[in-house]
Amino acid sequence: MAEAADFQGTRPSPARRWLRRTASAVLGAPLLAGLLAVPAAGAAPAAEPAKAPTGSRTVAVSLNTLSPSVPAEDDTLTVSGTLTNKGKETISSAEVDLRVGPRLSGRGEVDDASKRSAYVPGVDPVTVGDNYTVKFPKLAKGISQDFTLTVPVDKLGLDDPGVYQLGVSVSGRTTTAPYEQVLGIERSFLPWQPEASDSRTKLTFLWPLIASPHVTAETRSDEQQTPVFTNDELAKELAPGGRLEQMVSLGSRLPVTWVVDPDLLASVAAMAGKYEVESGDTTVPGKNQAVAKQWLTALEKVVEDGKVIALPFADPDLASIAHRGKNVSGTLSHLQNASAVAATTVETILHVKPSTDFAWPVNGAVDSSIVDVATSAGAHNVIARSDSFRESTELPYTPTAARPIGGGTTAVVADARLSTLFDGDMSRAGSSTRAVQKFLAQTLALTEQAPDNERSIVVAPPRMPTAAQAQTMARALEGLAGNRWTQPSDLVAAAEVKPDPRATSKLPRASAYPKKLRAQELPTQAFQDIRTTQGSLDSFETILTQPERVVTPFGNAVNRSMSTSWRGRSLETQQYRDAVRDYLQSLTSEVQLIEKSDVTLSGRSATIPVTVQNKLVQGVDRLVLRLTSDNIRLKFNDDGSMAELPVSVAGGHSQSVKFDTATSANGRAQVTARLYTEDGTQYGEEMTFTVKVSEVTPTVLLVIAGGLLLLVLAGIRMYSHRKRAVASDTADGNGDGPEQPSDPTPDTGPESGAPSGTGEKVDR
């Protein structure tokens, strides 16, 4: 009858056609291969041709759209995609067929089906029928061709609810293989649940708003302390179509739990006002205030009724801290500070009270040290992942996410298969559609594992999803909108669900931590650099009259230095830490001693002034200026070779601090001046200068006394001579007397025009 049908020009039934194709492929291929394998007599071996896809891998099939993702009974299924001939020959009589079935049993079968690449007769779905095909007379090599298949859902042969395989294949002929065969196939999944299930899985989907650090420690000296950004890349993410704009826009209509880095909110809030951007060796005014304001307004409206989880400020890398930083003094206190400011930041900007009780290590990979670090910062819930918490028993189902791990701490274990589905490049339509359908299939298969055992499942997607990944995640959640086998939940509720006693709650060993993740951790040197910077900041803070203007921006910068986003970016994170340190050093150097030239002392006692300059816009106090001498004959305040005086200088001013000195002999003394904080910590660089002592000797005093005596004797002689002359004139009867000389003119001598000697002369 099959032969009669062929003679009449009609196509056999799908089952018969499949049987004939299979027989042709099985019987004809070996014969053809044998004929081609016999070389002509005396012929030289031919050069090996370049390899090209053959068989069912000849044509690459991409499924770009599948609508609806979860069909109902009265729907029409539309599948569109692209065919690309990767082989070396033109394909003739090409036919695109839609294949459905059989029903898959369990999550494992879904995984197995997605791994197959070649066509497997008897395992892959059968064609729907001849009425739902697309034909191409030719598919030239290297050429792509779009297709669209449309089939009423009631023609798909769907029976019981569950996950069905769905495939699109292309068959045809080539010159080498002039018989009909499957030359390409792509598989997907079709969840079939026409009515809501009696038992539904509670699903929590995390929606992260996290970004790399963009704000430096530098602020301008104006009252608002205008912040300085490393670049303006954040604005691109906030602008329409950008990654963060898409996250807010898409998440606004989805039942998700918002997981927010407070540093991102603080950065956008700073951008919404006046800000500057580094440009070479200078800065330029930022111009994206409108974009920042629009994004914040949209986010505030979205989260007003939603659940918000606030991570520690700047999303610190918990694993790096646990493995490389916790033994560096001060590291854990930075983490605690980052946790403390998280709630305040979110409440101030978004006007909602977040939960700060959750820690999220990278990729949910945990060990006991990571959990210890997380709990030390106040978290009682750690977001882990099931590929880290591997089940010790063969459970026939996926257990609930919440696991008690001791000490009042709960591990909220996200499902690894669902969480990693969106990790790849979702910018290609085929990849995005495949991820969406697999997500829907896995959630339905998960629910069917134990329909009488309602469970709570958590999905933790990529930490910083791209715009394409966010769009794919949104499509996947939209496919669950009918709540046919799932119902939305939030992370706080998921953490409070009664744990499954059969699920593992044992933390992985430290050696089980993934090597790839460990290689990306911040080095110990990073935490040592942070400790050094913090030490300098602590000393600087103590002398400031307005310390909050410095402590807040630098404290935030220190937290940003520990951000998870630095993983795999060792050079960039080093540059950021160096920039923070260098800017702090430039500020501390604004309070300094003015270089002093050599000093000459004339006499046994004098006053030496030392000038302290403050170029900061705010005043400094609680400083001490200490002078020390290396010559015991030069004493300060009559009590020794060292003296200290307090220092307080207004912003933008200088102050001279005067020290009383006493000497007992001529000579030179090397004096060192240095600033200290009140607790004795050295501040800034020391300054040295030389004091030359020039005491008045007894010989000099004797010469001076002799000179004075001669002047006195000369005066007496002149007086006596004048008196005798007056008496003589009187005796001669001449009343006028001789002309009297005027008072003698002092002999001052010409002023010297030579420059003053080097050094600084200090007289008593």
Secondary structure, DSSP 8 states (H G I E B T S, - for coil): -HHHHHHTT----HHHHHHHHHHHHHHHHHHHHHHHHS--TT------------GGGSEEEEEEEEESSS--TT-EEEEEEEEEE-SSS-EEEEEEEEEEEEEE-SHHHHHHHHH--S--TTTS-EE--TTSEEEEEEE-TT-EEEEEEEEEGGGS---SSEEEEEEEEEEEE-SSS-S-EEEEEEEEEEEE-SS--SS-EEEEEEEEE-----EEEEE-SSTT--EEES-SHHHHHHSTTSHHHHHHHHHTTS--EEEE-HHHHHHHHHHTSS-EEEETTEEEE---HHHHHHHHHHHHHHHTTS-EEE-STT-B-HHHIIIIITTSTTHHHHHHHHHHHHHHHHHHHH-S--B--EE--GGG---HHHHHHHHHTT-SEEEEETTTS--SS--SS---SEEE-STT-EEEEE-HHHHTTTSS-TTSHHHHHHHHHHHHHHHHHHHHH-TTS--EEEE---SS--HHHHHHHHHHHHTTTT-SSEEE--HHHHHHS---TTS------GGGS-HHHHHTS--HHHHHHHHHHHHHHHHHHHTBSSTHHHHHHHHHHHHHTTBGGGTT-HHHHHHHHHHHHHHHHHHHTTEEE-----EEEESSEEEEEEEEEE-SSS-EEEEEEEEEES-TTEEETTS-SEEEEEEEE-TTEEEEEEEEEEESSSEEEEEEEEEEETTS-EEEEEEEEEEEEE---HHHHHHHHHHHHHHHHHHHHHHHHHHHHHHHHHHTT-SS-S---------------S---SSEEEE-
